[in-house]
Amino acid sequence: MKRPVEIFGVAMDLGQDRRGVDMGPSAIRYARFTDALEDLGYAVTDLGNAAVPIPELVPEKEEIRHLGEIRDVCAEVARRAREMISNDVFPIFVGGDHSISIGTISGVAVAGRIGVIWLDAHADFNTPGTSPSGNIHGMPLATLTGRGHPDLVRIGGDVASVRPEDVVIVGLRSVDLEERNLLREAGVRVYTMKEVDAFGVAKVVRRALKDLSHLDRIHLSFDLDVVDPEVAPGVGTPVRGGLTYREAHLVMELINESDKVTSLDVVEVNPILDVRNGTAELAVELVASLMGRQIIGLPE
């Protein structure tokens, strides 16, 4: 029997300079997100959105942009994530910039050790000391492994929410110099687009899943900018050279086959930069592939 799905929106773009990803949850819902999941046989409940301040109404008084506001939102998201896990549902969080993952993963990690597949063009492994911009959406993965501002790290409790050896990044193609050094020091496993090109996306995904085979639970953190901007133009920080349309679907289909993903966030959809809501529609298609949609359904 399929676990019920609960959807929670985090319409936040406080973690970056460019406005628009706060409209991501609305764009994804408009693309018939609930219908797509219900068509797959899931019972779906939409829990609405977290309360998020409007950036123009938030005074910037800290070196790290909007630190206090992001901390408060992510703490609320973590609380809701813990509730969802305790209700034995499959939580899906729709954003919003990638800083929301500080809350989503901190919350789902309360149930025990969890692996993370970070499907993203960026590593998001900067710290306040290495970040060129001071934008928190470039810091969430480092924060979750205990490397970040204490106010954000502590959202997950007294210890890091995720162990570095339990993290795999797939699709990386844009990383800062000091961020690269931090990744090496932490021991995070990384598969760049070079590996995808050299070995094929299927082999890369299977290796990534093997890296996490010691775990029973995996959280997939899915940033739409992992897909090439020719296919997904409506994203917060587009980078050329990403996954093709078919590669992206294959990634989701292979992850689905592992039967280990127990929670998901979908982030960085920016309708302002999109064409006729195509990127949000792609997000819905890809999540459907992750949740079990097949070209030819197998008999029950």
Buried (B, 14 or more C-beta within 10 A) or exposed (E): EEEBBBBBBBBBBBBBEBBBBBBBBBBBBBBBBBEBBEEBEBEBBBBEBBEBBEBEEBEEEBEBBBBBBBBBBBBBBBBBBBBBBEEEBBBBBBBBBBBBBBBBBBBBBBBEEBBBBBBBBBBBBBBBEBBEEBBBBBBBBBBBBBBBBEBBBBBBEEEBBBBBBBBBBBBBBBBBEBBBEBBEEBEBBBBBBEBBEEEEBBEBBBBBBEBBEEBEBBBBBBBBBBBBBEBBBBBBBBBEBBBBBEBBBBBBBBBBEBEBBBBBBBBBBBBEBBEEBBBBBBBBBBBBBBBBBEEEEEEE
